[in-house]
Amino acid sequence: MQRDRENLSQRTADRLRELILKDQAYRQGEKLPNENELSEMLGISRTTMREAIRILVAEGVLIVLRGKGTFVAEQIDRYADSRIGIQNFADLKVTLRDLYEARMIFEPEAAALACGRASDEEIEHILELGEECQRFVLEDPTGEQRIASESAFHGAILKASHNEFISGFLPTLTETIEKTFALDFNLDVIAKDAYKDHIMIMDFLKKRDAQALKSAVMIHLRHAFWTEQLASQEKEL
């Protein structure tokens, strides 16, 4: 039951994100309708809507101002829209390099912590998210569901570290994944590597082998880093 509610909350967050980023139903800085109106519009409970809003706040899409309401953030990641011009292509690669470097600093350690701190139920949930991600990698490697499932899989590992500070890096993780797909470069190679890497990650997590999982996550991030040719940026800066 808990799992079903989490999935519904994620789907609701995905729909609301789409309304903001793609349909532009709500503009930057604009106040959203109250929870009752949004819940009725999307046909879900207020509890589910509240959880969906919490997801989008963590991603930096929404902000909640106490006593005033929920607003679309003034600075939203527009690269997720996948419409990238020639002029900002190089800037995106530099930003993406920085994001991957940040993930390589905290994510392997977070995965190692998750090995020791996650409950059996949490690990089972992460493995289910991983299998779902693998399915989308094969069926539609560049589709929205693949992107969302990648974020959910890696995000669940971060949360399983049970470290509030590390959990605060969830927006960085999501932004890296969205910008990787927005760059639209070597995504077929990244998908092949990701499928193999995910198998390693899930296997070592299942075995609770912290050091092996730490290495597997680093390898996974390094694969994308090199495939996107981000390392070449280091010589230019």
Buried (B, 14 or more C-beta within 10 A) or exposed (E): EEEEEBEBBBBBBBBBBEBBBEEEEBEEEEEBEEBEEBBEEBEBBEEBBBBBBBBBBBBBBBBEEEEEEBBBBEEBBEBBEBEBEEEEEEEBBEBBBBBBBBBBEBBBBBBBBBBEEBEEEBBEBBBBBBEBBBEBBEEEBBEBBBBBBBBBBBBBBBBBBBBEEBBEBBBBBBBBBBBBBBBEBBBEBBBBBBBEBBEBBBBBBBEBBBEBBBBBBBBBBBBBBBBBEBEEBEEEE
